[in-house]
């Protein structure tokens, strides 16, 4: 209803306003013309009367009796409209005057005065071209009839205009309703169609053009309804197809998860055992050729471990199974770990490796940050033939920037964006599988994005590169803990160590390595062998256990049984060795502080460092 009223008002106003303006202008023009004509006629009549009076006075002056002039003026005063007549000489002296009593009562604006010259007609005929002026006659007329006629003209014009406007408004309103009603119906139908009511239709009616518009809206509604039915059928078909694809993708994802779980446990196990055997063997042989051969085996094993770890890390990142756990972390501890991890490898390659001390703290996920710096630093060592690597952190406003500088081969500007893609290696590095699969930088960039930042690169071909990552800086509420001594610097000797491992090769390799460190080692596959192992009052000082054992048994379960037999208030230091995916999150959340987690395969150095760490904590 509001729409109908609004359309009616707008259409009526659109029709009336221009016509009203045109009519008012025409009425004003007509009234002005008529009033001006009346004034002109009145003035012409008054001037004509003044001239006739002047001619009459001229003739009266030819008579010997001067009273004829007064008689002429008196006769001229007889008309009702004449209020005063007078005869004035050339010097302005009043010779004779006749007036009515109403002249003195008349307002100045209601009278009009006219005059005409009086000539001496008795002059010589030779002077007729330039007659002698004797004076003038003055004629004053009542202008009230003129004013009344003008007022009536204005009043009649206004009345006629109002009547015309009323008739025009009625006609415009009638026409507007003829257009507004069907237009409102069309608008209502369109609104209902937009709201999803495909049954909306326009009733036939109105002028021809609006009927055509309504017919078009009805055809549109039918077309939309048909399209909706067709689209609904297609959507149902597409939904069914997507559901099938989703089920297939879900099945593939589950299969992938099962494969990764199996790969993480089953493939890590032989690599873990092989690494420990190599570590134990290299200390037993003395021949240089044999040591060189074992060294080559270890290099190949390390390359295989790196490729395997990269594939698993990338799979976990792409599956969304890694979440950032942001905490305020001392960057000094992270950089010290980096120095301990890569210092020996850089020195073995003849490179200078320096980590600048820092007191900065940042909001980071320590695990993700270590993964990023591990990939950046290992790449710097891998692609640097001479010179060195520098790692440092510095504050830049509200952020702290960690940078890894190297003097390696550098990167072309056109290749900088591509190096973060998966399986991309530049300068023919893809042919050397000891340099990885091209996943390290992709993993580092994905890890950085989980923390809300990204890795930036500046490089010059042949001069080296600098990789940097910016983190939100912070300040600890208490003084930073002093840095711990390097756990690898202290050898583990003369310890009673219990090894819990269901894989025979891994158990034997661990036993050989620990015995080489002068440890008293006993091993078992599960809880069923505890009584035999713990006979003769033998109790371990440290436990190294696999997490997943045979059946449903786990390493923590067997460790709990050992603790029950010890009956000691001081728990044993424990190193858990596992290839399980996702175990780090559970470890950080609920496991004891004197336990350490290592992922298979484990190197001899990392195992010794973890053993020293849990012993110092205990």
HUQUI-V252236 format. One line per field, one symbol per residue. burial: b if it has 16 or more other ideal C-beta (glycine too) atoms within 10 Angstrom, else e. A space follows every 50 residues. Layout:
BEGIN
burial=???
END
This chain:
BEGIN
burial=eeebeebbeebbeebbeeebeebeeebeeebeebbeebbeebeeebeebb bebbebbbebbeeeeeebbeebbeebbeeebbbbbbbbeeeeeebbebeb eeeeebeeeebbebbbebbeeeeeeeeeeeeeebbbbbbbbbbeebeeeb eebeeebeeebeebbeebbeebbeebbbbbbbbbbbeebeeebeeeebeb ebeeebeeebeebbeebbeebeeeeeeeeeeeeeeeeeeeeeeeeeeeee eeeeeeeeebeebbbebbbebbbbbbbbbbbeeeeeeeeeeeebeebbee bbebbbebbbebbbbbbeeeebebebeebbbbebbbbbbbbbeeebeeee bebebeebebbbebbbebbbbbbbbbbbbbbbbbeeebbbbbbeeeeeeb bbbbbbbbbbbeeebeeebbeeebbbeebeeeeebbbbbbbbbbbbbbeb bebebebebeeeebbbbbbbbebbeeeeeeeeeeeebeeeebeebebbbb bbbeebbbbbbbbbeebebebbbbbbbeebeeebeeeeebebbbbbbbbe eebbbeebbeebeeeeeeeeebbbbbbbbbbebeeebeeeeeebbbbbbb bbbbebbbbbbbbbbeee
END
